[in-house]
Amino acid sequence: MNIRRLIKILLFIFLAFSFAFLIYKEYSPESEGNTTNISEKKGEKTSVSGESMPVQEKQPAREATGQYQEKESLHLPEAKMQTLKVVAYYFHGTYRCITCRTIERYSKETIERYFAQELKNGTLEFKPINVEEPENRHYIQDYQLFTRSLVLVRYKDDEQQEWKNLSEVWSYVRDKDKFYQYVKEETKKFLQG
């Protein structure tokens, strides 16, 4: 066997193992980069040192401040305000990659920036929810979730009327302005009924 053939075989084996390793890391339940499947893991996250540490599931709601106040508040007739409510749910898992965290942050910033009045008067609400907690697993079927998602839900008199999964957030996550515009327009439509 000549040396060139041996080198080619070794390079091929190295390449095959590299791809197998990358695929394993992307789709294994322990991977934070797993953005396509909602795993069955719960409650703890492993630190870099290998020790387990609790995951903070609920973050305190931050009051909408004047920091993003580029007001384009949507004013609804008084009768609609009493009966209409839109909830923007951000559904996530226990293990969260950078992209998932970015989508949540951009979604919250967009809503706080453009809909501060609606947040204040209760017409709009932003709720991050971990769908891997047993009490929240029903959302996976309720909203046909297959990945981390931003879902708008319109309620009228506390009864769900309509919902929409804003799946394009994944397309715009690398362009903050387009992301903001997309979430803003879709939220505006939902608030108008």
Buried (B, 14 or more C-beta within 10 A) or exposed (E): EEEEEEEEEEEEEEEEEEEEEEEEEEBEEEBBBBBEEBBEBEEEBEEEEEEEEEBEBEEEEEEBEEEBEEEEEBEBEEEEBEEBBBBBBBBBBBBBBEBBEBBBEBBBBBBBBBBBBBBEEEBBBBEBBBBBBEEBBEBBEBBEBEBBBBBBBBBEEEEEBEBBBBEBBBEBBEEBEEBBBBBBEBBBEBBEE
